[in-house]
Amino acid sequence: MSVPTVPDEETTATPAEDRIELRLARIEDSVQQGNREGRSAATRFMIFAALALVIALGNLTAVAAKLDGSSSATKAISEKPAAVAPKPAAAPARDVGVTLREYSVAPAPALGRAGKVTFRVRNAGAIPHEFVVLRTAKPAGSLLKGAEADEAGNVGEIGDVQPGRSKTLTLPLKAGHYALICNLPGHYKAGQHADFTVR
């Protein structure tokens, strides 16, 4: 007697099962391909995100530095300078040094003490000058009359002070305003004058 044979499952698959197997294989391939593409996209995104983060940090650092610099500048502008102690007022002097140059008169100090005041006049220029003391209420630069200064109020003068030479003039001066000038032709007009106060 012969034994009936049982057909092998693999060999006896129906065409419908074959199609399902084929579809499952395709789906599996698609899933695996999707996984690979997803990992690739995730890698590209991570690289992009890292670059964006580096750029953002660079911009943030630049803006912070700029703000810090501008806030320091603003702070420096808005802060009031430290109080500077005022220079002590010059004491009225009885002895005043005066330097004559082209074209300036420089008394030191520019404040005399009422009574006898001695002017020690030195010509530090290259040409001869004179020294004239005028009692006036006008500023020293406001005495022009024609080509020279008006010498009204003249209380004393030294003429012809040669370059490199010195001369002395002692005058009894009352409290008030004085103009110290050189009135040689063109010298006053060129600015050779100074205000002087006696207290």
KASUL-V664905 format. One record per helix or strand of 3 or more residues. SS is the DSSP state (a for helix, b for strand). FROM is the first residue (numbers start at 1). LEN is the number of residues. If there is no record, write none. Layout:
ss = (SS:SS)
from = (FROM:FROM)
len = (LEN:LEN)
This chain:
ss = (a:b:b:b:b:a:b:b:b:b)
from = (15:95:104:115:129:140:154:166:176:193)
len = (64:7:5:9:7:3:8:8:6:6)
